[in-house]
Amino acid sequence: MSWEKELEEKVSREKLSENLGGKDRIKKQHDAGLYTIRERIDILTDKSSFNEVGKLAGHAIYNENNDLIDFKGSNFIFGKAKIDGRNIIVGGDDFTLRGGSADASIKEKHLKCEQMALSLQLPLIRIVEGSGGGGSVKTIETSGRANVPEVEGWNLVVESMGTIPRVALGLGSVAGLGAAHLACSHYSVMVKEKSAVFVAGPPVVEQIGQKLSKNELGGYEIQLKSGAVDDAVDTEEEAFEAAKKFLSYLPNSVYQLSDQIISKDDPKRTSEWLIEAIPKNIKAIYKIRPIIEDLVDKGSFFEIGKKYGKSIVTGFCRLNGWPIALMASDPYSYGGCWTSDTCKKVQKFVDLAETFHLPVIYLVDCPGFQVGLDAEKKGTIKEGVRAMSAIWQTTTPWMSIIMRNCFGVAGAAHKRGSSYISRFAWPSARWGSLPLEGGIEAAYRSDIENADDPKLELQKITTRLNKLRSPIRSAESFLIEEIIDPRHTRRIMCEFADLSAPLRKIGITNRTMRP
Amino acid sequence: MIYAEVSGTISEILVTSDQIVEKETDLLIIECMKMLIPVTTKNKGKIINIYVKENDIINEGDKLIEMKYDI
């Protein structure tokens, strides 16, 4: 007596499950230049590391004798796997079965996937295509009633935002609940020309008079600029690599700390060119990314959200092998002024660093908030104070290096007022409540207007004030702690990373982050 | 098509129609938040149309220059 026969039935059903939506559907998927969900998991994860959960769950058809005629697996596949030798949970939609919609789904699988990642305190990678288990109009017919909308298990999603790293990859057309899963992550990626993300797709949108292609409605250029998705790459393979790279800087959960890796880059390396990296002409701008690349461990900078809120560059890097969350102003976008989108980007990034205990370094060149009618219409000041509050609420070690401009309320957000930060300035630094240019006309209006020669008066005041605004004069009053040689900045940043490492504290933050 | 990534005033136009420009060439300068921000071409190409003139006030997303790259 043995149980071989029962085991054979299990194995044969599992094989049926591997057929996904059938040959024709798989061909259609391949013809569109897309992998199936099983192929995706196979490419993403370490060889033979995927342990699927619930492979037998699906929709079976039986004859009158209760013998199995056909079986199709559920259109959501998940389990434990490894990437680069590290345990993770991966779950993904099978688009070949009813486009990933609820009709062919077993919702408990989605819930179990979320529960598993949260309970085992492991990073979760969700591969999203289609409606991500959301309903379609056809659901009414298959279930015989309309459902009152609810997203069961969203509490798990919210809780995991404050507990484990969540990465979401949108690898085709993604709508409704699928789009929600993509947006509700710490890092999301689309594939250019293949992915489109929207609340509702073109046929629905046409009903409100907008005739748009998938790409025009929710292509990567739309969604990266809107901030709904962080990054876009050319191929699915690159999306998997991006997910791995992102996770490499983070611990498995907030109950652990990221590890130091061996860095071959000398922490004391100096960079001669940085002494002239900031132009003397205050109206001239410079490229920030070469400066970042030079300061961090070689090749370690991983930018997040390049197309969104562009006045701030955000990303992870390593310094002397320690993972660091790095923000830097980019003068190419509004001179580095914080726009409404920039403020939202800062909120999310600072929360991300705080959640996973990454020390923050901010390279500052911020002339203030964006001003003008556009800025007012977009609620810049409201988003600005939210960004400031996010910074003030951090407890993770923080360093700011003022490279050039630091003005106004947005400039003040280079530090939290609540506790110690390490702060330095380059000799090119300039600061104040308002930049002199334009500020003088406002503050000295009557003096200028009543002068015999207003132009000359303006010039005289400018010369007078320029002498006073040297950063050395501020250092005299200890308004700035240290002015450093830009060439030695890397050494100072690496020292900060070394000093910060033992200060990092595990645990869940008081206010867990929202997506 | 090259669109404005920031709003501001066209400070200077550095190219003319039909001109061939190398990649990384500055095409025009936008004055924005008191800073001079160059608009640069990523690729080599020919200037087909210039939609703005100096001192024009522009908004983010406005058309600036049309280029042809397969020359």
Boltz contact constraints between the chains, C-beta under 6 A:
constraints:
  - contact:
      token1: [A, 283]
      token2: [B, 35]
      max_distance: 6.0
  - contact:
      token1: [A, 283]
      token2: [B, 36]
      max_distance: 6.0
  - contact:
      token1: [A, 285]
      token2: [B, 35]
      max_distance: 6.0
  - contact:
      token1: [A, 334]
      token2: [B, 6]
      max_distance: 6.0
  - contact:
      token1: [A, 334]
      token2: [B, 32]
      max_distance: 6.0
  - contact:
      token1: [A, 334]
      token2: [B, 33]
      max_distance: 6.0
  - contact:
      token1: [A, 335]
      token2: [B, 33]
      max_distance: 6.0
  - contact:
      token1: [A, 335]
      token2: [B, 35]
      max_distance: 6.0
  - contact:
      token1: [A, 337]
      token2: [B, 33]
      max_distance: 6.0
  - contact:
      token1: [A, 437]
      token2: [B, 34]
      max_distance: 6.0
